[in-house]
């Protein structure tokens, strides 16, 4: 059974956190959420944690959470779910291939390779872009598909071992809001499936 820490912020509404909570409750995912850590007091995910009796903590920018996660909570996997702060190099070393991230773009398996969309067009990496800007980039570049990637965080920015990808066909009149609403549902499912795979692999 995986011991998870979910790192959140006020950047979203906490749907990935809720998807993980629901998967644990219905026994899809063999895991425990030991702690939800937020970088913002107004993160909606805190309300989700409270409602589900999950311990939560709000940390300031100077607080070192690495030791806390390693010793007090003894987490197996750190799940970034809207976390906005830079993960320090020491934490990447301490939790190598144990920090999951969801990126709003198609991360390649190798630095200079290309991933193709389902229609064989080139998938957009959106490297360095936060969610809203990344979704807008799919539309502005007239891409045929939007997509997201679950990967392990690495020292390379917006790169690391890829665990899963999802794609969403872009419609003619899509806006950032309509496109992301559909993509987000696939992201929630993908994040949970990735954690189920990791949990099964750890047994």
Buried (B, 14 or more C-beta within 10 A) or exposed (E): EBBBBBBBBBBBBBBBBBBBBBBBEEEBBBBEBBBBBBBBEEBBBBEBBEEBEBEBBBBEEEEEBBEBBEEEBEBBBBBBBBBEEEBEEEBBEBBEBBBBBBBBBBBBEEEEEEBEBEEEEBBBBBBEBEBEEBBBBBBEEEBBBBBBBBBBBBEEEBBBEBBBBBBBEBEEEBEBEBBBEBBBBBBBBBBBBBBBEBBEEEE
